[in-house]
Amino acid sequence: QTASSLAAGEQAGTDLKAAFGDEPIKAVLVYATVNHDQEALLEGLRKTLGSDAVIVGCSTQGVTGDREVFELGYAAGFMALGGNGVETSAASVNEIRKDTREKGAALAKQLVRGHTEKPRIVILHWDPLTGVDVPQLVDGIKSELDAPVVGGAASQPWGPMVQTYQYLGEDVSSNSAVALSLSGPFDVRM
């Protein structure tokens, strides 16, 4: 499990770098089934990408790609974002069920500090097993940051939910929310 997860992360990083060519990768969204060794998967990705790209994501029930759905075994999906002029910032907060609105505001403040211009979009992932009031979390973010918030709850394969994981860099946590913000020369249409 660890070796295959590490190799999967390394291969994904290699493939993403090849697809981007000379353009810089600024962030990678990662979605993986809980069968993976979460830390090893992120370690492999970081090993290949280097320290410049922000890594954010969460565990998922399955991954969709190239007209296929993968829910069993070791599935992972990766999406790189970047290019010249794109800025990214990432942040996380823990124990999101407590003081949820304030945690959302703290998350937004962390994100804003990573930009030289106003963020244009926020991608948010959270642990649904906490019982968090998600509208309060988003309201806290919006109280500090005027940008659309998109994303979703972390998951695991069908059946009783036991544990989900959220990713920031190579750190894997539960009971948390992670967010990625982007700014630069692109449009956001909602």
Backbone as a chain_set.jsonl record, in Angstrom:
{"seq": "QTASSLAAGEQAGTDLKAAFGDEPIKAVLVYATVNHDQEALLEGLRKTLGSDAVIVGCSTQGVTGDREVFELGYAAGFMALGGNGVETSAASVNEIRKDTREKGAALAKQLVRGHTEKPRIVILHWDPLTGVDVPQLVDGIKSELDAPVVGGAASQPWGPMVQTYQYLGEDVSSNSAVALSLSGPFDVRM", "coords": {"N": [[0.827, -1.19, 0.0], [1.832, 1.373, 0.873], [4.06, 1.649, -0.848], [2.831, 1.508, -3.399], [1.166, 3.729, -3.276], [2.988, 5.828, -2.922], [4.377, 5.592, -5.362], [2.255, 6.119, -7.114], [1.734, 8.814, -6.538], [4.193, 9.94, -7.318], [4.175, 9.307, -10.077], [1.928, 10.742, -10.917], [2.793, 13.379, -10.444], [4.929, 13.518, -12.285], [3.515, 13.189, -14.709], [1.835, 15.462, -14.644], [3.717, 17.56, -14.699], [4.822, 17.115, -17.244], [2.591, 17.631, -18.836], [2.227, 20.361, -18.385], [4.523, 21.475, -19.376], [6.654, 24.156, -19.975], [5.25, 25.93, -18.456], [4.495, 27.164, -15.193], [3.432, 25.058, -12.519], [1.128, 25.873, -10.158], [-0.662, 24.979, -8.237], [-2.074, 21.909, -7.017], [-4.901, 19.938, -7.095], [-5.989, 17.238, -5.229], [-7.555, 14.109, -5.107], [-8.398, 11.193, -3.463], [-9.02, 7.699, -2.882], [-9.719, 6.122, 0.283], [-8.241, 3.848, 0.598], [-5.66, 4.266, -0.206], [-2.39, 4.972, 1.082], [-2.446, 7.81, 2.54], [-0.543, 9.824, 3.271], [1.784, 8.89, 1.967], [1.044, 9.044, -0.731], [0.813, 11.842, -1.109], [3.419, 12.552, -0.462], [4.862, 11.372, -2.575], [3.883, 12.897, -4.717], [4.772, 15.477, -3.992], [7.523, 15.028, -3.99], [8.088, 14.79, -6.703], [7.057, 17.164, -7.816], [8.294, 19.24, -6.441], [8.803, 22.059, -4.203], [7.322, 24.31, -4.887], [4.641, 24.133, -5.789], [1.359, 24.295, -4.498], [-0.417, 21.951, -2.59], [-3.605, 20.625, -2.275], [-6.558, 19.018, -1.102], [-8.713, 16.115, -0.725], [-9.962, 13.055, 0.768], [-12.026, 10.721, -1.024], [-15.094, 9.237, -2.254], [-14.902, 8.11, -4.733], [-13.286, 8.419, -7.954], [-13.592, 10.297, -10.873], [-12.763, 10.216, -14.252], [-11.768, 10.714, -17.603], [-14.131, 9.653, -18.747], [-14.698, 7.499, -17.081], [-15.494, 5.885, -13.976], [-14.021, 5.382, -10.887], [-14.228, 3.566, -8.036], [-13.393, 1.583, -6.378], [-10.628, -0.006, -4.741], [-7.41, 1.396, -5.304], [-7.722, 4.403, -6.101], [-7.047, 7.564, -7.527], [-7.2, 11.023, -8.232], [-5.894, 13.843, -9.937], [-5.483, 17.308, -10.384], [-3.9, 19.866, -11.953], [-3.236, 23.326, -11.544], [-2.352, 26.486, -12.827], [0.184, 28.481, -14.381], [1.683, 31.392, -15.866], [1.464, 34.345, -13.96], [-0.573, 33.511, -12.289], [-1.596, 33.347, -8.968], [-1.49, 31.556, -5.904], [-2.875, 30.483, -2.79], [-3.022, 28.685, 0.225], [-4.748, 27.182, 2.996], [-5.63, 25.926, 6.27], [-7.996, 24.906, 8.788], [-8.692, 23.559, 12.002], [-10.819, 21.377, 14.013], [-13.487, 22.085, 13.171], [-16.182, 22.151, 13.847], [-16.524, 23.6, 16.133], [-17.002, 26.981, 16.959], [-17.578, 27.737, 14.288], [-18.145, 29.766, 12.296], [-16.21, 31.671, 12.933], [-13.95, 30.149, 12.46], [-14.126, 29.871, 9.692], [-13.745, 32.558, 8.942], [-11.124, 32.911, 9.878], [-9.789, 31.13, 8.209], [-10.154, 32.401, 5.721], [-8.72, 34.798, 6.192], [-6.112, 33.794, 6.388], [-5.8, 32.882, 3.763], [-5.965, 35.265, 2.224], [-3.636, 36.602, 2.981], [-1.714, 35.356, 1.441], [-1.736, 36.448, -1.08], [-1.074, 38.967, -3.578], [-2.928, 40.349, -4.931], [-6.537, 40.609, -5.05], [-8.107, 37.553, -4.236], [-9.725, 35.44, -6.63], [-11.27, 33.184, -6.595], [-12.283, 30.58, -4.332], [-11.528, 27.336, -3.335], [-12.934, 24.865, -1.477], [-12.712, 22.279, 0.947], [-14.035, 19.967, 3.311], [-14.445, 18.137, 6.433], [-17.139, 16.137, 6.686], [-18.024, 14.545, 8.73], [-17.855, 15.752, 11.147], [-20.124, 17.106, 11.712], [-20.328, 19.701, 11.053], [-21.626, 22.993, 10.532], [-21.993, 23.878, 7.523], [-22.941, 26.15, 5.963], [-22.392, 28.19, 7.842], [-19.599, 28.039, 7.972], [-18.886, 28.782, 5.352], [-20.072, 31.318, 5.335], [-18.427, 32.604, 7.193], [-16.014, 32.635, 5.74], [-16.802, 34.276, 3.586], [-17.2, 36.621, 4.958], [-14.758, 37.778, 5.137], [-13.644, 37.684, 2.647], [-14.303, 38.423, -0.629], [-15.232, 36.467, -2.84], [-16.215, 33.827, -5.071], [-17.084, 30.702, -3.55], [-16.323, 27.39, -3.916], [-16.513, 23.77, -3.992], [-16.401, 20.837, -1.918], [-17.508, 18.224, 0.355], [-15.3, 15.984, 2.029], [-14.949, 12.42, 1.55], [-15.54, 8.856, 1.696], [-15.457, 5.379, 0.601], [-18.718, 3.906, -0.187], [-21.078, 3.026, 2.369], [-21.165, 2.838, 5.979], [-19.912, 5.867, 7.182], [-16.677, 6.353, 8.361], [-14.151, 7.655, 8.616], [-12.758, 10.595, 7.217], [-10.415, 12.376, 5.14], [-8.446, 15.327, 4.926], [-6.329, 17.347, 2.902], [-3.4, 19.307, 3.04], [-0.639, 20.488, 1.611], [1.77, 18.183, 2.492], [0.511, 17.339, 4.695], [-1.916, 15.464, 6.38], [-5.146, 15.458, 7.587], [-8.013, 15.139, 9.782], [-11.329, 16.17, 10.737], [-11.224, 18.785, 9.889], [-10.989, 21.732, 7.764], [-9.92, 22.585, 4.535], [-8.567, 24.942, 2.249], [-8.118, 26.442, -0.961], [-7.06, 29.279, -2.631], [-7.212, 31.321, -5.55], [-5.758, 33.739, -7.711], [-5.372, 36.038, -10.442], [-4.826, 36.298, -14.053], [-7.485, 35.308, -15.122], [-10.876, 34.253, -15.792], [-13.789, 33.836, -13.769], [-16.704, 32.148, -13.882], [-19.895, 31.773, -12.728]], "CA": [[0.0, 0.0, 0.0], [2.662, 2.57, 0.901], [4.872, 1.717, -2.067], [1.999, 1.833, -4.554], [0.687, 5.101, -3.108], [4.135, 6.684, -3.206], [4.603, 5.532, -6.811], [1.137, 6.811, -7.773], [1.987, 10.252, -6.389], [5.333, 10.296, -8.174], [3.749, 9.238, -11.482], [1.032, 11.871, -11.163], [3.621, 14.576, -10.543], [5.649, 13.444, -13.562], [2.546, 13.426, -15.784], [1.39, 16.855, -14.589], [4.818, 18.396, -15.176], [4.915, 16.938, -18.694], [1.443, 18.309, -19.452], [2.384, 21.804, -18.25], [5.698, 21.929, -20.128], [7.405, 25.248, -19.353], [4.373, 26.728, -17.602], [4.615, 26.736, -13.794], [2.299, 24.502, -11.78], [0.998, 26.642, -8.923], [-1.437, 24.214, -7.253], [-2.616, 20.625, -7.455], [-6.013, 19.385, -6.332], [-5.814, 15.79, -5.117], [-8.677, 13.349, -4.563], [-7.948, 9.8, -3.395], [-9.783, 6.792, -2.04], [-9.091, 5.915, 1.584], [-7.341, 2.691, 0.544], [-4.297, 4.762, -0.358], [-1.654, 5.553, 2.196], [-2.642, 9.219, 2.193], [0.724, 10.551, 3.402], [2.717, 8.443, 0.926], [0.573, 9.59, -1.998], [1.197, 13.251, -1.144], [4.882, 12.582, -0.468], [5.302, 11.091, -3.941], [3.559, 14.06, -5.538], [5.688, 16.562, -3.603], [8.868, 14.631, -4.419], [8.211, 15.042, -8.13], [6.727, 18.553, -8.156], [9.095, 20.227, -5.73], [8.124, 22.789, -3.134], [6.608, 25.502, -5.347], [3.208, 23.902, -5.999], [0.502, 24.073, -3.339], [-1.217, 20.726, -2.71], [-4.827, 20.684, -1.472], [-7.553, 18.051, -1.547], [-9.372, 15.319, 0.306], [-10.368, 11.688, 0.413], [-13.257, 10.726, -1.797], [-15.721, 7.934, -2.488], [-14.376, 7.618, -5.994], [-12.677, 9.41, -8.831], [-14.086, 10.259, -12.24], [-11.817, 10.747, -15.215], [-11.754, 10.127, -18.936], [-15.39, 8.929, -18.92], [-14.76, 6.319, -16.224], [-15.622, 6.12, -12.54], [-13.258, 4.413, -10.107], [-14.607, 3.648, -6.632], [-12.797, 0.497, -5.612], [-9.174, -0.109, -4.8], [-6.529, 2.545, -5.135], [-8.015, 5.41, -7.12], [-6.653, 8.934, -7.205], [-7.311, 11.997, -9.312], [-5.04, 15.01, -9.721], [-5.703, 18.386, -11.333], [-2.947, 20.954, -11.754], [-3.656, 24.677, -11.901], [-1.183, 27.349, -12.825], [0.496, 29.358, -15.49], [2.286, 32.67, -15.48], [0.542, 35.338, -13.439], [-1.521, 32.932, -11.335], [-1.148, 33.253, -7.576], [-2.283, 30.641, -5.081], [-2.662, 30.467, -1.347], [-3.771, 27.586, 0.837], [-4.824, 27.263, 4.451], [-6.515, 24.951, 6.909], [-8.416, 25.122, 10.174], [-9.058, 22.304, 12.652], [-11.975, 21.373, 14.906], [-14.357, 23.031, 12.482], [-17.535, 22.218, 14.408], [-16.51, 24.62, 17.191], [-16.785, 28.352, 16.481], [-17.464, 27.493, 12.855], [-18.059, 31.008, 11.519], [-14.907, 32.267, 13.214], [-12.945, 29.323, 11.765], [-14.199, 30.268, 8.286], [-13.095, 33.873, 8.815], [-9.677, 32.694, 10.052], [-9.329, 30.49, 6.974], [-10.093, 33.451, 4.696], [-7.615, 35.711, 6.501], [-4.874, 33.109, 6.0], [-5.739, 32.851, 2.305], [-5.71, 36.615, 1.706], [-2.227, 36.946, 3.221], [-0.867, 34.743, 0.434], [-1.958, 37.07, -2.385], [-0.781, 40.392, -3.77], [-4.178, 40.924, -5.416], [-7.734, 39.967, -4.509], [-8.416, 36.214, -4.745], [-10.876, 35.406, -7.534], [-12.082, 32.01, -6.276], [-11.836, 29.738, -3.225], [-11.937, 25.933, -3.421], [-13.036, 24.464, -0.072], [-13.04, 20.888, 1.286], [-14.201, 19.847, 4.754], [-14.792, 16.835, 6.994], [-18.562, 16.178, 7.006], [-18.32, 13.723, 9.903], [-17.823, 16.593, 12.334], [-21.423, 17.729, 11.922], [-20.119, 21.131, 10.861], [-22.643, 23.801, 9.866], [-21.244, 24.365, 6.368], [-23.265, 27.543, 5.642], [-21.667, 29.064, 8.758], [-18.198, 28.032, 7.541], [-18.81, 29.61, 4.137], [-20.382, 32.691, 5.734], [-17.207, 33.146, 7.793], [-15.073, 32.924, 4.65], [-17.322, 35.417, 2.83], [-17.11, 37.837, 5.767], [-13.409, 38.314, 4.987], [-13.149, 37.502, 1.292], [-15.382, 38.538, -1.603], [-14.945, 35.609, -3.99], [-17.027, 32.616, -5.039], [-16.554, 29.552, -2.817], [-16.784, 26.128, -4.502], [-15.819, 22.63, -3.405], [-17.274, 19.798, -1.403], [-17.122, 17.471, 1.539], [-14.483, 14.785, 1.872], [-15.773, 11.228, 1.655], [-14.91, 7.544, 1.681], [-16.361, 4.5, -0.14], [-20.051, 3.76, 0.372], [-21.183, 2.318, 3.634], [-21.086, 3.767, 7.113], [-18.726, 6.729, 7.151], [-15.833, 6.149, 9.528], [-13.169, 8.734, 8.689], [-12.355, 11.227, 5.968], [-9.118, 13.049, 5.251], [-8.248, 16.565, 4.198], [-4.904, 17.49, 2.598], [-2.746, 20.588, 2.798], [0.759, 20.118, 1.459], [1.903, 16.758, 2.784], [-0.2, 17.08, 5.947], [-3.215, 14.811, 6.266], [-5.873, 15.654, 8.836], [-9.455, 14.926, 9.826], [-11.956, 17.184, 11.583], [-10.678, 20.057, 9.442], [-11.348, 22.275, 6.454], [-8.775, 23.107, 3.787], [-9.016, 25.8, 1.156], [-7.164, 26.955, -1.929], [-7.558, 30.462, -3.329], [-6.454, 31.649, -6.749], [-5.941, 35.044, -8.33], [-4.58, 36.163, -11.657], [-5.489, 36.67, -15.309], [-8.465, 34.323, -15.576], [-12.254, 34.57, -15.457], [-14.58, 32.879, -13.01], [-18.119, 32.298, -14.239], [-20.719, 30.907, -11.882]], "C": [[0.869, 1.251, 0.0], [3.45, 2.718, -0.386], [4.026, 2.096, -3.267], [1.461, 3.253, -4.461], [1.799, 6.102, -3.399], [4.38, 6.744, -4.709], [3.493, 6.254, -7.572], [1.314, 8.32, -7.689], [3.123, 10.719, -7.277], [4.93, 10.319, -9.641], [2.835, 10.407, -11.829], [1.827, 13.164, -11.312], [4.369, 14.636, -11.863], [4.707, 13.775, -14.722], [2.084, 14.882, -15.818], [2.472, 17.792, -15.103], [4.956, 18.299, -16.69], [3.787, 17.681, -19.404], [1.589, 19.828, -19.414], [3.585, 22.338, -19.026], [6.465, 22.991, -19.358], [6.559, 26.121, -18.436], [4.486, 26.248, -16.15], [3.318, 26.166, -13.233], [2.26, 25.235, -10.446], [0.259, 25.878, -7.835], [-1.887, 22.903, -7.876], [-3.736, 20.228, -6.506], [-5.881, 17.873, -6.384], [-7.051, 15.183, -4.474], [-8.277, 11.882, -4.594], [-8.875, 8.97, -2.52], [-9.001, 6.52, -0.752], [-8.21, 4.682, 1.622], [-5.888, 3.125, 0.415], [-3.691, 5.096, 1.005], [-1.607, 7.039, 1.866], [-1.323, 10.008, 2.215], [1.705, 10.171, 2.294], [2.326, 8.994, -0.441], [1.019, 11.045, -2.148], [2.715, 13.414, -1.17], [5.423, 12.339, -1.876], [5.044, 12.255, -4.873], [4.529, 15.196, -5.259], [7.101, 16.276, -4.107], [9.096, 14.97, -5.891], [7.998, 16.506, -8.485], [7.666, 19.579, -7.538], [8.233, 21.022, -4.775], [7.281, 23.966, -3.605], [5.099, 25.323, -5.486], [2.494, 23.647, -4.677], [-0.309, 22.805, -3.596], [-2.392, 20.819, -1.743], [-5.767, 19.607, -1.982], [-8.159, 17.29, -0.397], [-9.618, 13.902, -0.184], [-11.737, 11.759, -0.252], [-13.834, 9.324, -1.916], [-15.155, 7.304, -3.743], [-13.825, 8.764, -6.807], [-13.238, 9.209, -10.231], [-13.03, 10.864, -13.14], [-11.896, 9.995, -16.514], [-12.935, 9.176, -19.14], [-15.484, 7.625, -18.131], [-14.891, 6.752, -14.776], [-14.889, 5.001, -11.828], [-13.625, 4.588, -8.641], [-13.937, 2.595, -5.775], [-11.282, 0.553, -5.721], [-8.471, 1.213, -4.561], [-6.762, 3.531, -6.27], [-7.564, 6.773, -6.615], [-6.797, 9.792, -8.442], [-6.527, 13.244, -8.939], [-5.37, 16.05, -10.778], [-4.749, 19.52, -10.995], [-3.547, 22.26, -12.251], [-2.412, 25.546, -11.927], [-1.054, 28.171, -14.071], [1.087, 30.651, -14.971], [1.205, 33.648, -15.035], [-0.471, 34.808, -12.448], [-0.871, 32.872, -9.964], [-2.07, 32.3, -6.823], [-1.939, 30.84, -3.615], [-3.513, 29.338, -0.789], [-3.715, 27.714, 2.348], [-5.726, 26.157, 4.971], [-6.88, 25.429, 8.303], [-8.887, 23.776, 10.711], [-10.262, 22.496, 13.552], [-13.06, 22.315, 14.406], [-15.787, 23.1, 13.025], [-17.633, 23.288, 15.492], [-16.218, 25.985, 16.576], [-16.642, 28.378, 14.954], [-17.324, 28.771, 12.043], [-16.702, 31.667, 11.707], [-13.789, 31.473, 12.525], [-12.934, 29.653, 10.271], [-13.516, 31.608, 8.048], [-11.586, 33.737, 8.947], [-9.068, 32.06, 8.803], [-9.16, 31.537, 5.877], [-8.933, 34.415, 4.944], [-6.275, 35.094, 6.12], [-4.714, 33.124, 4.482], [-5.344, 34.203, 1.738], [-4.249, 37.002, 1.876], [-1.293, 36.386, 2.155], [-0.979, 35.369, -0.947], [-1.492, 38.517, -2.403], [-1.984, 41.109, -4.358], [-5.336, 40.093, -4.889], [-7.925, 38.564, -5.091], [-9.712, 36.227, -5.564], [-11.801, 34.224, -7.261], [-11.447, 31.259, -5.109], [-12.393, 28.34, -3.457], [-11.823, 25.359, -2.018], [-13.38, 22.988, 0.045], [-13.09, 20.77, 2.806], [-14.563, 18.422, 5.137], [-16.263, 16.868, 7.397], [-18.92, 15.403, 8.275], [-18.324, 14.527, 11.195], [-19.201, 17.128, 12.685], [-21.348, 19.236, 11.749], [-21.301, 21.776, 10.136], [-21.945, 24.499, 8.696], [-21.649, 25.787, 5.957], [-22.569, 28.544, 6.574], [-20.187, 29.158, 8.381], [-18.015, 28.932, 6.325], [-19.099, 31.067, 4.464], [-19.163, 33.35, 6.383], [-16.171, 33.497, 6.739], [-15.511, 34.19, 3.923], [-17.267, 36.712, 3.632], [-15.758, 38.521, 5.605], [-12.924, 38.352, 3.541], [-14.326, 37.513, 0.323], [-15.005, 37.78, -2.869], [-15.881, 34.414, -3.927], [-16.309, 31.495, -4.278], [-17.178, 28.3, -3.432], [-16.052, 24.992, -3.803], [-16.798, 21.593, -2.922], [-16.685, 19.083, -0.213], [-16.243, 16.281, 1.168], [-15.379, 13.566, 2.076], [-14.899, 9.979, 1.748], [-15.842, 6.626, 0.895], [-17.693, 4.311, 0.58], [-20.04, 2.844, 1.58], [-21.126, 3.319, 4.765], [-19.777, 4.568, 7.058], [-17.97, 6.574, 8.466], [-14.859, 7.315, 9.697], [-12.914, 9.272, 7.293], [-11.069, 11.988, 6.23], [-9.107, 14.313, 4.406], [-6.742, 16.781, 4.053], [-4.522, 18.959, 2.459], [-1.256, 20.315, 2.779], [0.874, 18.618, 1.635], [1.208, 16.378, 4.081], [-1.575, 16.503, 5.664], [-3.913, 14.965, 7.61], [-7.316, 15.212, 8.672], [-10.006, 16.013, 10.738], [-11.488, 18.583, 11.186], [-11.331, 20.518, 8.144], [-10.072, 22.802, 5.831], [-9.312, 23.926, 2.625], [-7.833, 26.239, 0.313], [-7.798, 28.183, -2.558], [-6.631, 30.762, -4.504], [-6.768, 33.07, -7.185], [-5.085, 35.079, -9.585], [-5.422, 36.462, -12.871], [-6.412, 35.567, -15.844], [-9.839, 34.777, -15.138], [-12.875, 33.463, -14.639], [-16.041, 33.155, -13.364], [-18.927, 31.29, -13.447], [-22.163, 31.01, -12.329]], "O": [[0.644, 2.13, -0.832], [3.5, 3.807, -0.957], [4.446, 2.919, -4.08], [1.315, 3.917, -5.487], [1.565, 7.115, -4.057], [4.57, 7.825, -5.267], [3.762, 6.929, -8.566], [1.071, 9.029, -8.666], [3.032, 11.769, -7.914], [5.294, 11.24, -10.373], [2.95, 10.995, -12.904], [1.558, 13.956, -12.215], [4.437, 15.692, -12.492], [5.06, 14.549, -15.612], [1.955, 15.47, -16.892], [2.182, 18.718, -15.86], [5.187, 19.312, -17.35], [4.003, 18.289, -20.452], [1.119, 20.512, -20.324], [3.654, 23.535, -19.304], [6.88, 22.762, -18.222], [7.096, 26.962, -17.715], [4.565, 25.043, -15.908], [2.241, 26.721, -13.446], [3.234, 25.223, -9.693], [0.508, 26.09, -6.648], [-2.059, 22.796, -9.09], [-3.559, 20.185, -5.288], [-5.686, 17.295, -7.453], [-7.538, 15.658, -3.448], [-7.861, 11.376, -5.636], [-9.442, 9.465, -1.546], [-7.78, 6.671, -0.708], [-7.488, 4.484, 2.6], [-4.986, 2.427, 0.877], [-4.397, 5.454, 1.947], [-0.826, 7.473, 1.018], [-1.03, 10.765, 1.29], [2.384, 11.039, 1.744], [3.195, 9.372, -1.226], [1.541, 11.433, -3.193], [3.233, 14.315, -1.83], [6.342, 13.03, -2.316], [5.875, 12.574, -5.723], [5.052, 15.81, -6.189], [7.79, 17.175, -4.591], [10.189, 15.392, -6.27], [8.682, 17.036, -9.361], [7.812, 20.679, -8.071], [7.066, 20.695, -4.562], [6.583, 24.572, -2.792], [4.353, 26.287, -5.314], [2.969, 22.878, -3.841], [-0.827, 22.609, -4.695], [-2.21, 21.059, -0.549], [-5.773, 19.311, -3.177], [-8.133, 17.736, 0.75], [-9.499, 13.595, -1.37], [-12.494, 12.713, -0.071], [-13.13, 8.337, -1.701], [-14.954, 6.091, -3.799], [-13.888, 9.925, -6.404], [-13.344, 8.08, -10.712], [-12.465, 11.911, -12.824], [-12.071, 8.776, -16.528], [-12.777, 8.058, -19.63], [-16.269, 6.744, -18.481], [-14.459, 7.839, -14.394], [-15.097, 3.823, -12.117], [-13.365, 5.642, -8.06], [-13.921, 2.719, -4.551], [-10.733, 1.097, -6.679], [-8.882, 2.026, -3.733], [-6.069, 3.489, -7.287], [-7.685, 7.088, -5.431], [-6.547, 9.343, -9.56], [-6.498, 13.652, -7.777], [-5.521, 15.71, -11.952], [-4.782, 20.068, -9.893], [-4.27, 22.292, -13.247], [-1.506, 25.35, -11.116], [-2.037, 28.514, -14.728], [0.998, 30.961, -13.783], [0.155, 33.756, -15.669], [-1.173, 35.598, -11.817], [0.259, 32.407, -9.817], [-3.273, 32.248, -7.076], [-0.854, 31.303, -3.263], [-4.606, 29.072, -1.289], [-2.772, 28.273, 2.909], [-6.481, 25.538, 4.221], [-6.18, 26.239, 8.911], [-9.416, 22.952, 9.964], [-10.679, 23.622, 13.824], [-13.495, 23.22, 15.117], [-16.525, 24.026, 12.689], [-18.715, 23.821, 15.739], [-15.298, 26.127, 15.771], [-15.707, 28.966, 14.412], [-16.455, 28.847, 11.175], [-16.111, 32.165, 10.749], [-12.805, 32.051, 12.065], [-11.871, 29.71, 9.652], [-12.793, 31.775, 7.066], [-10.843, 34.38, 8.206], [-7.964, 32.417, 8.393], [-8.143, 31.557, 5.184], [-8.239, 34.803, 4.005], [-5.4, 35.78, 5.592], [-3.616, 33.353, 3.974], [-4.482, 34.281, 0.863], [-3.681, 37.662, 1.006], [-0.186, 36.895, 1.983], [-0.375, 34.869, -1.896], [-1.511, 39.204, -1.382], [-2.065, 42.336, -4.299], [-5.137, 39.005, -4.347], [-7.907, 38.399, -6.311], [-10.665, 36.932, -5.233], [-12.971, 34.246, -7.643], [-10.231, 31.297, -4.92], [-13.579, 28.174, -3.74], [-10.741, 25.363, -1.43], [-14.245, 22.494, -0.678], [-12.292, 21.389, 3.51], [-14.935, 17.608, 4.291], [-16.615, 17.556, 8.356], [-20.002, 15.589, 8.83], [-18.756, 14.025, 12.233], [-19.435, 17.557, 13.815], [-22.209, 19.966, 12.242], [-21.897, 21.176, 9.241], [-21.376, 25.579, 8.86], [-20.766, 26.578, 5.624], [-22.197, 29.633, 6.136], [-19.591, 30.231, 8.463], [-17.095, 29.748, 6.28], [-18.444, 31.961, 3.929], [-18.898, 34.528, 6.145], [-15.519, 34.538, 6.829], [-14.696, 35.077, 3.67], [-17.284, 37.796, 3.048], [-15.622, 39.709, 5.9], [-11.909, 38.981, 3.241], [-15.242, 36.699, 0.444], [-14.523, 38.363, -3.84], [-16.303, 34.022, -2.838], [-15.087, 31.361, -4.354], [-18.4, 28.16, -3.468], [-15.073, 25.229, -3.096], [-17.903, 21.478, -3.452], [-15.538, 19.301, 0.175], [-16.428, 15.655, 0.123], [-16.438, 13.662, 2.697], [-13.676, 10.061, 1.862], [-16.94, 7.056, 0.543], [-17.796, 4.523, 1.788], [-19.144, 2.023, 1.78], [-21.047, 4.524, 4.527], [-18.691, 4.008, 6.908], [-18.556, 6.654, 9.546], [-14.752, 7.893, 10.778], [-12.859, 8.523, 6.318], [-10.682, 12.216, 7.376], [-9.682, 14.36, 3.319], [-5.97, 16.448, 4.952], [-5.236, 19.745, 1.837], [-0.671, 19.953, 3.799], [0.149, 17.861, 0.992], [1.297, 15.233, 4.524], [-2.305, 17.001, 4.807], [-3.343, 14.641, 8.652], [-7.777, 14.946, 7.563], [-9.25, 16.695, 11.429], [-11.367, 19.465, 12.036], [-12.109, 19.796, 7.52], [-9.238, 23.397, 6.514], [-10.381, 23.636, 2.087], [-6.712, 26.388, 0.8], [-8.955, 28.135, -2.977], [-5.431, 30.493, -4.456], [-7.896, 33.543, -7.046], [-4.189, 34.255, -9.767], [-6.59, 36.834, -12.752], [-6.144, 34.973, -16.888], [-9.968, 35.588, -14.221], [-12.53, 32.292, -14.795], [-16.542, 34.262, -13.167], [-18.661, 30.089, -13.497], [-23.036, 30.361, -11.752]]}, "num_chains": 1, "name": "protein.A"}
